[in-house]
């Protein structure tokens, strides 16, 4: 978190994470704007300018709409037949100005909001390089589950606030969750490809989890962490008793998966990305954010416009700020790992094509012989459903869960307990109690 502003102290209303708002005396924290702000604003203005250029064509009915918008475009052209063009232009300009002002008001309100994350961390039971292992269950006697987050965002999305913590929920339900926190790449990690993360920190953390749990444990991966967990489950079958894959990408070229426009843009950027990765040990947070922004360019301004309408003292406002703080608290991605993701997965679809290798062997979900749950959120824009459904189709006997939530909402949203947490607890309990003997799993995998 950035440092506080200097100046006079003021009294602010700040909602607690576990109850109604309380009053405290503090100086407002000073947090950065959403990253990269200039790109967000440039895209907004570009959209506005392109809209102005399209206005005459909309009135004439000569715009080439995408198929889902054909009927809406025809209706619009009909409605504009008797509308004065100049009045229409100024009405659109005023609407665009209002939307941009609402978004900027929301950004200003976000930066000035008094929320600060104060959750105490659980004990760290293992550390190596940048990585560490946090124990959320303590010695509660529950079945151990190792959680593997993505590499490109901080691990604490699984422990966002007291009321939005998947890991604390699982611990309260009698399980013993361990969280692998990758940390920010240091000198050693900057040389890591994705396979190195599997063979290095993940393998070591899994071994520690086995020691803590007294045998094979549950392994749960979120987003890209799930992709790595698939490789680890194949590589170390005698250490994994159950596998849960949450919003995990696999088939990056699946029909209706990652937007075709985004794939084409990445394909066009391959030479530039290769040059950037060759000249820098990491892919910066701002560049990562810019690439993700391509999946939904208007999303940031849209959500901040909605935030501007919230009561700043409401729980909803504090929870929005907590999530945005996490999103802006990103970490760079090691250069070789970034190459694997952007050029290997997005460019060549290496995982689905069987070209991604760990320890010299292709990662093949079809060879997994461990009980597996695949959770594919229905409203995911980061990992579109077809991209993740491929795993459920490839892994023998996989149980498919379709939460009605988005990529982050599934693990940290207001409906998370209902759509994911509770079903995940039930599945882990049932599966880890009735796990298949290790010898049988090893034999099934050859």
C-alpha positions as CSV (number, residue, x, y, z in Angstrom):
1,X,0.0,0.0,0.0
2,X,1.3,3.4,-0.8
3,X,2.1,5.9,2.0
4,X,-0.4,8.2,3.5
5,X,-1.0,11.8,2.6
6,X,0.5,14.4,4.8
7,X,-1.8,17.1,6.1
8,X,-4.5,17.6,8.8
9,X,-6.1,14.6,10.4
10,X,-9.8,14.1,9.7
11,X,-12.4,11.8,11.2
12,X,-13.7,9.2,8.7
13,X,-16.5,6.6,8.7
14,X,-15.0,3.2,7.8
15,X,-16.9,0.0,7.7
16,X,-15.4,-3.0,9.5
17,X,-15.1,-6.1,7.5
18,X,-17.1,-8.1,10.0
19,X,-19.9,-5.7,10.9
20,X,-21.4,-2.2,10.5
21,X,-19.3,0.9,9.9
22,X,-17.2,2.2,12.8
23,X,-15.6,5.7,13.1
24,X,-11.9,6.2,13.4
25,X,-9.5,9.0,13.1
26,X,-7.1,8.7,10.2
27,X,-5.6,10.4,7.2
28,X,-7.0,9.0,4.0
29,X,-4.6,6.5,2.3
30,X,-3.1,7.5,-0.9
31,X,-3.4,4.8,-3.5
32,X,-2.5,4.8,-7.1
33,X,-5.1,5.0,-9.9
34,X,-6.0,1.8,-11.8
35,X,-3.2,0.7,-13.9
36,X,-2.4,1.7,-16.6
37,X,-4.7,4.8,-16.2
38,X,-3.5,6.6,-19.4
39,X,-4.4,3.5,-21.5
40,X,-7.8,3.3,-19.9
41,X,-8.5,7.0,-20.7
42,X,-7.0,6.7,-24.2
43,X,-9.3,3.8,-25.0
44,X,-12.3,5.7,-23.6
45,X,-11.6,8.7,-25.8
46,X,-10.8,6.5,-28.8
47,X,-14.2,4.8,-28.4
48,X,-15.9,8.2,-28.1
49,X,-14.2,9.6,-31.3
50,X,-14.9,6.4,-33.3
51,X,-18.6,6.7,-32.2
52,X,-18.7,10.2,-33.6
53,X,-17.3,9.0,-36.9
54,X,-19.9,6.3,-37.1
55,X,-22.9,8.5,-36.3
56,X,-23.8,9.4,-40.0
57,X,-23.6,5.7,-40.9
58,X,-25.8,4.7,-38.0
59,X,-28.4,7.2,-39.2
60,X,-28.2,5.9,-42.8
61,X,-28.3,2.3,-41.6
62,X,-25.0,1.5,-43.4
63,X,-22.9,0.3,-40.5
64,X,-21.7,-3.2,-40.5
65,X,-22.9,-4.5,-37.2
66,X,-21.6,-7.8,-35.7
67,X,-24.2,-10.5,-36.0
68,X,-25.6,-10.3,-32.4
69,X,-26.2,-6.5,-32.9
70,X,-27.8,-6.6,-36.4
71,X,-31.3,-6.2,-35.1
72,X,-30.4,-3.5,-32.6
73,X,-28.6,-1.7,-35.4
74,X,-31.6,-1.9,-37.7
75,X,-33.9,-0.6,-34.9
76,X,-31.5,2.3,-34.2
77,X,-31.4,3.3,-37.9
78,X,-35.2,3.3,-38.0
79,X,-35.4,5.4,-34.8
80,X,-33.0,8.0,-36.2
81,X,-34.8,8.7,-39.5
82,X,-36.4,11.9,-38.3
83,X,-33.7,13.0,-35.8
84,X,-31.8,16.1,-36.5
85,X,-28.1,15.1,-37.1
86,X,-26.6,18.0,-35.1
87,X,-28.9,17.4,-32.1
88,X,-28.0,13.7,-32.3
89,X,-24.3,14.5,-32.4
90,X,-24.5,16.7,-29.3
91,X,-26.7,14.2,-27.4
92,X,-24.1,11.4,-28.0
93,X,-21.3,13.8,-27.0
94,X,-23.1,14.7,-23.8
95,X,-23.8,11.0,-23.0
96,X,-20.1,10.2,-23.6
97,X,-19.0,13.1,-21.4
98,X,-21.3,12.0,-18.6
99,X,-20.0,8.4,-18.7
100,X,-16.3,9.6,-18.6
101,X,-17.1,12.0,-15.7
102,X,-18.8,9.3,-13.7
103,X,-15.7,7.0,-14.2
104,X,-13.3,9.8,-13.2
105,X,-15.4,10.6,-10.2
106,X,-15.3,6.9,-9.3
107,X,-11.5,6.8,-9.6
108,X,-11.1,9.8,-7.4
109,X,-13.4,8.3,-4.8
110,X,-11.4,5.1,-4.9
111,X,-8.1,6.8,-4.4
112,X,-9.5,8.7,-1.4
113,X,-11.4,5.8,0.3
114,X,-10.2,5.0,3.8
115,X,-10.2,1.2,3.5
116,X,-6.9,-0.5,4.3
117,X,-6.3,-4.2,4.4
118,X,-5.4,-5.2,8.0
119,X,-6.0,-9.0,8.0
120,X,-3.3,-10.7,10.0
121,X,-1.4,-13.3,8.0
122,X,-1.3,-16.9,9.2
123,X,2.0,-18.6,10.1
124,X,4.6,-19.1,7.3
125,X,5.7,-22.8,7.6
126,X,8.1,-22.9,4.7
127,X,10.0,-20.4,2.5
128,X,12.4,-20.8,-0.4
129,X,13.5,-17.8,-2.6
130,X,10.5,-15.6,-3.2
131,X,8.0,-18.4,-2.4
132,X,6.4,-19.2,0.9
133,X,3.7,-21.4,2.3
134,X,1.0,-20.1,4.6
135,X,-0.9,-22.4,7.0
136,X,-4.5,-21.3,7.4
137,X,-5.7,-24.3,9.4
138,X,-3.0,-24.8,12.0
139,X,-2.9,-28.1,13.7
140,X,-6.7,-28.6,13.5
141,X,-6.5,-32.3,12.4
142,X,-8.3,-31.5,9.2
143,X,-7.5,-32.9,5.7
144,X,-4.7,-30.8,4.1
145,X,-5.3,-28.9,0.9
146,X,-2.6,-27.0,-0.9
147,X,-3.9,-24.0,-2.9
148,X,-1.9,-22.8,-5.9
149,X,-2.8,-19.3,-7.1
150,X,-2.0,-17.6,-10.4
151,X,1.5,-16.2,-11.0
152,X,0.4,-12.8,-12.3
153,X,-1.6,-11.5,-9.2
154,X,-1.0,-11.7,-5.5
155,X,-2.1,-14.9,-3.7
156,X,-4.3,-13.1,-1.2
157,X,-7.3,-13.0,-3.5
158,X,-8.1,-16.3,-1.8
159,X,-8.0,-14.4,1.5
160,X,-9.3,-10.9,0.4
161,X,-11.2,-9.8,3.5
162,X,-12.5,-11.4,6.6
163,X,-15.9,-12.0,4.9
164,X,-14.4,-12.7,1.5
165,X,-11.8,-15.4,2.4
166,X,-12.1,-18.8,0.8
167,X,-9.2,-20.1,2.9
168,X,-10.6,-19.0,6.2
169,X,-13.9,-20.5,5.3
170,X,-12.3,-23.9,4.5
171,X,-10.4,-23.7,7.8
172,X,-13.6,-23.0,9.7
173,X,-15.2,-26.0,8.0
174,X,-12.5,-28.3,9.5
175,X,-10.0,-28.5,6.6
176,X,-6.4,-27.4,6.7
177,X,-5.7,-25.1,3.8
178,X,-2.2,-24.2,2.8
179,X,-1.5,-21.3,0.4
180,X,1.5,-21.2,-1.9
181,X,2.4,-17.5,-2.2
182,X,4.7,-17.2,-5.2
183,X,5.9,-13.7,-4.2
184,X,7.5,-11.3,-6.7
185,X,10.2,-12.8,-8.9
186,X,13.7,-12.4,-7.6
187,X,17.0,-13.0,-9.4
188,X,16.4,-16.8,-9.4
189,X,12.8,-16.7,-10.3
190,X,13.3,-14.3,-13.2
191,X,14.9,-17.3,-15.1
192,X,11.8,-19.6,-14.5
193,X,9.7,-21.0,-17.2
194,X,6.3,-22.5,-16.2
195,X,7.9,-25.9,-16.0
196,X,10.5,-24.5,-13.5
197,X,7.7,-23.3,-11.2
198,X,6.2,-26.8,-11.3
199,X,9.5,-28.6,-10.6
200,X,10.8,-25.9,-8.2
201,X,8.5,-24.1,-5.7
202,X,5.3,-26.1,-6.4
203,X,7.1,-29.5,-6.0
204,X,8.7,-28.3,-2.8
205,X,5.5,-26.9,-1.3
206,X,3.7,-30.1,-2.2
207,X,6.3,-32.1,-0.4
208,X,5.9,-29.9,2.7
209,X,2.1,-30.3,2.5
210,X,2.5,-34.1,2.4
211,X,4.7,-33.9,5.5
212,X,2.1,-31.6,7.3
213,X,-0.8,-33.8,6.2
214,X,0.9,-37.1,6.9
215,X,0.4,-38.4,3.3
216,X,-1.2,-37.4,0.0
217,X,-3.1,-34.1,0.1
218,X,-5.7,-32.2,-1.8
219,X,-4.3,-29.9,-4.5
220,X,-6.4,-26.9,-5.7
221,X,-5.3,-24.5,-8.4
222,X,-6.9,-21.2,-9.3
223,X,-6.6,-19.7,-12.8
224,X,-3.0,-20.3,-14.2
225,X,-2.3,-21.9,-10.8
226,X,-4.7,-24.6,-11.9
227,X,-2.7,-25.2,-15.1
228,X,0.4,-25.7,-13.0
229,X,-1.5,-27.9,-10.6
230,X,-2.5,-30.2,-13.5
231,X,1.2,-30.7,-14.4
232,X,2.1,-31.3,-10.7
233,X,-0.6,-33.9,-10.3
234,X,0.7,-35.8,-13.3
235,X,4.3,-35.4,-12.2
236,X,3.8,-36.4,-8.5
237,X,0.7,-38.7,-8.5
238,X,1.7,-40.3,-5.2
239,X,1.5,-36.9,-3.4
240,X,-2.0,-35.8,-4.6
241,X,-5.2,-37.3,-3.3
242,X,-7.7,-35.0,-4.9
243,X,-7.4,-32.2,-7.5
244,X,-9.6,-29.1,-7.7
245,X,-9.2,-26.8,-10.8
246,X,-10.9,-23.4,-10.4
247,X,-11.3,-21.3,-13.6
248,X,-8.3,-23.0,-15.1
249,X,-7.3,-22.2,-18.7
250,X,-6.3,-25.0,-21.0
251,X,-7.7,-24.8,-24.6
252,X,-6.8,-21.2,-25.5
253,X,-8.1,-21.5,-29.1
254,X,-11.5,-23.1,-28.1
255,X,-14.4,-21.9,-30.2
256,X,-16.1,-19.0,-28.4
257,X,-13.3,-19.0,-25.9
258,X,-10.7,-16.2,-25.8
259,X,-12.0,-13.5,-28.2
260,X,-10.7,-13.9,-31.7
261,X,-9.7,-10.2,-31.8
262,X,-7.5,-10.7,-28.8
263,X,-5.8,-13.8,-30.3
264,X,-5.2,-11.9,-33.5
265,X,-3.8,-9.0,-31.6
266,X,-1.4,-11.2,-29.7
267,X,-0.4,-12.9,-32.9
268,X,0.4,-9.5,-34.4
269,X,2.4,-8.6,-31.3
270,X,4.5,-11.8,-31.3
271,X,7.6,-10.1,-32.7
272,X,7.3,-7.1,-30.3
273,X,6.6,-9.4,-27.3
274,X,9.6,-11.6,-28.2
275,X,11.8,-8.5,-28.4
276,X,10.5,-7.2,-25.1
277,X,11.0,-10.5,-23.3
278,X,14.5,-10.8,-24.8
279,X,15.5,-7.4,-23.4
280,X,14.0,-7.7,-19.9
281,X,14.0,-10.4,-17.2
282,X,10.3,-9.8,-16.5
283,X,7.1,-8.7,-18.1
284,X,6.0,-5.6,-16.2
285,X,2.8,-5.3,-14.3
286,X,1.5,-2.5,-16.5
287,X,2.1,-4.4,-19.7
288,X,0.3,-7.4,-18.3
289,X,-2.6,-5.2,-17.3
290,X,-2.7,-3.7,-20.7
291,X,-2.8,-7.1,-22.4
292,X,-5.6,-8.2,-20.1
293,X,-7.5,-5.0,-20.8
294,X,-7.7,-6.1,-24.4
295,X,-10.3,-8.8,-23.3
296,X,-12.8,-6.1,-22.3
297,X,-11.4,-2.5,-23.0
298,X,-14.4,-0.7,-21.4
299,X,-14.5,-2.7,-18.2
300,X,-12.4,-0.5,-16.0
301,X,-14.3,2.8,-16.7
302,X,-17.6,1.0,-16.5
303,X,-17.0,-0.4,-13.1
304,X,-15.6,2.9,-11.7
305,X,-18.7,4.7,-13.0
306,X,-20.8,2.2,-11.0
307,X,-18.6,2.7,-8.0
308,X,-19.2,6.5,-8.1
309,X,-22.9,5.8,-7.4
310,X,-22.2,3.8,-4.2
311,X,-22.3,5.2,-0.7
312,X,-18.6,5.5,0.3
313,X,-19.4,4.3,3.8
314,X,-21.2,1.1,2.6
315,X,-19.8,-2.4,2.8
316,X,-20.1,-2.7,-0.9
317,X,-17.8,0.3,-1.4
318,X,-15.2,-1.1,1.0
319,X,-15.3,-4.5,-0.8
320,X,-14.9,-2.9,-4.2
321,X,-11.9,-1.0,-2.9
322,X,-10.4,-4.2,-1.4
323,X,-10.7,-5.9,-4.7
324,X,-9.3,-3.0,-6.7
325,X,-6.3,-2.7,-4.3
326,X,-5.6,-6.4,-5.0
327,X,-5.9,-5.9,-8.8
328,X,-3.5,-3.0,-8.7
329,X,-1.1,-4.9,-6.4
330,X,0.2,-7.1,-9.2
331,X,3.6,-8.7,-9.6
332,X,5.7,-8.9,-12.8
333,X,5.9,-12.2,-14.6
334,X,9.2,-13.9,-15.1
335,X,10.3,-13.6,-18.8
336,X,10.5,-17.3,-19.7
337,X,7.1,-17.9,-18.0
338,X,5.6,-15.0,-19.9
339,X,6.9,-16.5,-23.1
340,X,5.3,-19.8,-22.2
341,X,2.0,-18.0,-21.6
342,X,1.8,-15.5,-24.4
343,X,3.6,-17.2,-27.2
344,X,3.1,-20.9,-26.1
345,X,-0.4,-21.0,-24.7
346,X,-2.1,-18.0,-26.4
347,X,-0.1,-18.2,-29.6
348,X,0.4,-21.9,-30.3
349,X,-2.2,-23.3,-27.9
350,X,0.6,-25.5,-26.6
351,X,-1.2,-27.0,-23.6
352,X,-4.2,-28.3,-25.6
353,X,-1.8,-29.4,-28.4
354,X,0.2,-31.5,-26.0
355,X,3.3,-29.4,-26.6
356,X,3.8,-28.1,-23.1
357,X,6.4,-30.3,-21.4
358,X,7.4,-30.6,-17.7
359,X,10.5,-32.7,-16.9
360,X,10.7,-33.7,-20.5
361,X,7.2,-35.2,-20.7
362,X,4.1,-33.6,-22.3
363,X,1.4,-32.6,-19.8
364,X,-1.6,-34.7,-20.6
365,X,-4.7,-34.3,-18.5
366,X,-6.1,-37.5,-20.0
367,X,-3.6,-39.5,-18.0
368,X,-4.6,-38.2,-14.6
369,X,-6.0,-40.9,-12.3
370,X,-6.8,-38.7,-9.4
371,X,-10.4,-37.6,-8.4
372,X,-10.9,-34.2,-10.0
373,X,-13.3,-31.3,-9.6
374,X,-13.3,-28.7,-12.4
375,X,-15.1,-25.4,-11.6
376,X,-15.9,-23.3,-14.7
377,X,-17.7,-20.0,-13.9
378,X,-20.4,-19.2,-16.3
379,X,-19.7,-15.5,-16.4
380,X,-15.9,-15.6,-16.7
381,X,-14.3,-13.0,-19.1
382,X,-10.7,-13.7,-18.0
383,X,-10.9,-17.5,-18.7
384,X,-13.9,-17.9,-20.9
385,X,-15.8,-21.1,-20.2
386,X,-14.8,-23.0,-23.4
387,X,-11.2,-22.4,-22.5
388,X,-11.6,-24.2,-19.2
389,X,-14.2,-26.8,-20.1
390,X,-11.6,-28.6,-22.1
391,X,-10.1,-29.9,-18.9
392,X,-13.4,-31.4,-17.7
393,X,-13.6,-33.1,-21.1
394,X,-10.0,-34.4,-21.0
395,X,-9.7,-35.7,-17.4
396,X,-11.3,-39.1,-16.9
397,X,-14.2,-39.0,-14.4
398,X,-13.9,-35.2,-13.7
399,X,-16.8,-33.7,-11.8
400,X,-17.9,-30.4,-13.4
401,X,-19.2,-27.5,-11.4
402,X,-20.7,-24.4,-13.2
403,X,-20.9,-21.5,-10.7
404,X,-23.0,-18.6,-11.8
405,X,-20.3,-16.0,-11.2
406,X,-17.3,-14.4,-12.8
407,X,-13.6,-15.2,-12.6
408,X,-13.0,-13.4,-9.4
409,X,-16.5,-13.4,-8.1
410,X,-16.4,-17.2,-7.9
411,X,-13.7,-17.1,-5.2
412,X,-14.2,-13.7,-3.6
413,X,-17.6,-12.3,-4.5
414,X,-20.8,-11.9,-2.6
415,X,-22.2,-15.2,-3.9
416,X,-18.9,-17.2,-3.5
417,X,-20.0,-19.1,-0.5
418,X,-23.1,-20.5,-2.2
419,X,-21.7,-21.1,-5.7
420,X,-18.2,-22.4,-4.9
421,X,-17.0,-22.5,-1.3
422,X,-19.7,-24.8,0.1
423,X,-19.7,-27.2,-2.9
424,X,-15.9,-27.3,-2.8
425,X,-15.8,-28.1,1.0
426,X,-18.4,-30.9,0.5
427,X,-16.4,-32.4,-2.4
428,X,-13.0,-32.2,-0.7
429,X,-14.4,-33.8,2.5
430,X,-16.0,-36.6,0.6
431,X,-13.1,-37.2,-1.7
432,X,-10.2,-36.9,0.8
433,X,-12.0,-39.3,3.1
434,X,-12.5,-41.9,0.4
435,X,-9.4,-41.4,-1.6
436,X,-8.0,-44.1,-3.9
437,X,-4.9,-45.9,-2.6
438,X,-1.7,-44.4,-3.9
439,X,-0.5,-47.6,-5.4
440,X,-3.6,-47.8,-7.6
441,X,-3.3,-44.2,-8.8
442,X,0.4,-44.8,-9.7
443,X,-0.4,-48.0,-11.6
444,X,-3.2,-46.2,-13.5
445,X,-0.8,-43.5,-14.7
446,X,1.8,-46.1,-15.9
